């Protein structure tokens, strides 16, 4: 039986000890903040003028990844792509969190872009976009929007408010893209899983295509 030289044995024991003591890569990964913690931080920044000023500057840079689809300042040039300008900050942050968690899906490109943002960048982008004005471009018929207002007052007003501004995590609908509103309502109505919300599924289940078109027309006339 051959014997291992003492010097080799000592070296083997040394490196084995170091390897056992070294933390694994998984152990070194920081635990990401919870969505609740991110919303708490967003609220804290919103109430602190100095922190908010810094966040808005950083948020303009972070939100630059959104302009390829959602336009400069969150004003979309494509009818099926939503405006992010003037959207409620907490709602924007909530939706970005859902993309990161896999609870909301879109194109792989968009999901990848959002996942590449740090938690602080998501907060700052949400704050920046929420403070950008909407540039309204489309004018709809007064008759269609009047019919849509009647439907809105019956179906939507309790959650989205008299002026369509929503609140906290309920989205602002005022001034939104007509085609995007129509597509979103149809997705909720279909139950396909593309848009999932129990309340919205219930409210949209019995809407006709004409109802949806009228609602979208009315909402486009509201100003944030």
N, C-alpha and C positions, 0 to 999 in steps of 0.2 A: 504494500500500500504506500503510495507516494504522499509525502507530507507537504502542506502549503507553507511556504516560508512565512515567518512571523511578520515581516514587513508587508507582504501582500495581504495577509489576514487582517492586519491593523488598518490598512487602507480600505479594504472591503467593508469593515465594520464602520469606519468613519463615513464613507459615502452612503451606506445604508441608513445610518443615523440621520444624516443631513436630509436624505430623501424623505424619511418618515416624518421629520419635523417640518419640512416645507409645506406650506398650505397648497391645496389643489387650486387649479385655475378657477373652478366653479366657486370655491370658497372666497376667492378674491373679488368676484363680481359683486358690485354693489346692488342691493335690493332696490328696484325701482320704486318711486313713491306711488302711493295709491291714488286713484282718481280723486278721492275725498281730500287728500292732502294737497293735490294740485289745485282744486277748487278753493280750498282755504287760502292758499298762497295767492291765487288770482284776486280774491276778495281783499286780502291784506294790501296788495300792491295798488289796487284800485282806490283805496282809501288814504294812500300816502303819496302826496304830490311829487316828492323827490323820486321815490321808487317808480312811480308811474311814468315820469318823464324819461327815465333811463329805459324802462321797459318798452316804451313806444319807439324809441330810437332803435333799440335792438330788434323790436318786433317788425319794423319796416324791412330790415335785412332778412329776418327769418321768413317773412311772408313773401319774399321775392320768388320763392319756389312755387308759389301758388299762381303767379301772374300768367304763366304759360297757358293755363286753361281758364282761370277766373278773372283775368284782366288786371290792369294796373289799379291798385287800390281796392281790389276786390270787385270791380265793375265788369261783369262778364260781357263779352262781345258775341257769345254764342247763345242762342235761345234756350238750348237744353242744359246749359251749365249755369248753376245758381250764382247770383250775386252774393258775395261774402261781405261787401261793404255794409256798414251799419247793422250787421247781424249782432245779436246779443253775445257778448264775450263768453259767458258761461256755457251757452249752447255750442259755440264754435269749439271750445275746449272739450266739451263732453263728446262731440262727434269725433274729434281727433283721437281722443282716448279710446273710443270704440273701434276706430280703425286699427289702432295699435294692438288692441286686445282681440281683434278678429271678430268683433260683434257687429261690425258694419263693413260691407264690402263694396268695392268699386273696381276700377281698373287696377291692374297690378302696378302700373306706373304711379298712380296716385297713392296707393297704399304704401308703396316703397318710399315715396317722398316724405310722407307723414312719419313713417317709422324711423326715417333718418334724422328727424328733428329730436333734439333733447327735450326733456320735460319742460325746462325753462323756456326753450324756443317756442314750444307749443303755447305756453301761457302768453308770452310776449306777442306772438303772431295774432292770437285771439284778441288781445287788447288793442293792438294796432288796427286790425281790420274792423273792429267794432266801432272805431272812431272815424272811419272814412265815409264821406258822403256818397249817397247813391246818385248816379247820373241816369235819370229816366229818359228813355228814348222812344218808347212805343206808346201810341195813343190808340185806345180802343173805343168802340161805339158806346155811347151813353146808355142806349137801351139795354145792351148786353150787361154792362156793369151794374145797372140799376137792378136787373133781375138777379145778378150775382150777389148784390148786397142783401137782398131778402134771404137768400140761401145762407149767406155768411152769418147773418143775425140769428138764424135758426140753428145752425149746425156748429159754427166755429167760434163764436164770440166768447163763450164761457172760458175757453183756454187761451185763445190768442188775443183777446182784448178788443175793445171798441175800435181802436185804430190799427189793429193788426200788428202791434208791436211785440206781442208775446211777453214773457217775463222769465228771467233767470235761464233755466234750461229749456223753456218752451220757445221755439224759434219765432223771430220776427218775419212776418209774411208780407208786410207792406212794401211795395216797390219791387217785389221779386219778379224774376223772369216768368212770363206767361207759360211758355212751353215747359219749363222746369216744374212749375206748379201742377200743370196738367199731368205730366209724366209721373210725378211723385204721388198724386192722389190715385192715379190708376194702379200704381204698384201696391199701394196700401190696400186698395179695393180688391185686387186680384188674389191676395194672400199667397203670392209666389215665394215670399221669403226675402225678396230684394229690399223691402222696407218693412220693418217689424215694429209694431206698437199696438197694443191691445185696444187702446182708446181709438186710435186712428182707424184701425180695422173696423171697429164698430160704427164709427161715424161715416165712413166712406162706402160701407157695404151696399147701401141702397141708392147711391148717387148714380145718375145716368151720365153719359158722356156730355150731354148738353149742360147738366148741372155743373160738371167739372169745368167746362169751358167758361161758363158764366162766373163761377167763383174766381177763376184765374184772371179773368178780365177785370173784375172788381178789385182784386188785390193789387193789380198793377197800377191802379189809379191812386192808391193810398200812398202818402208820402211819409217817410220815417221822421 
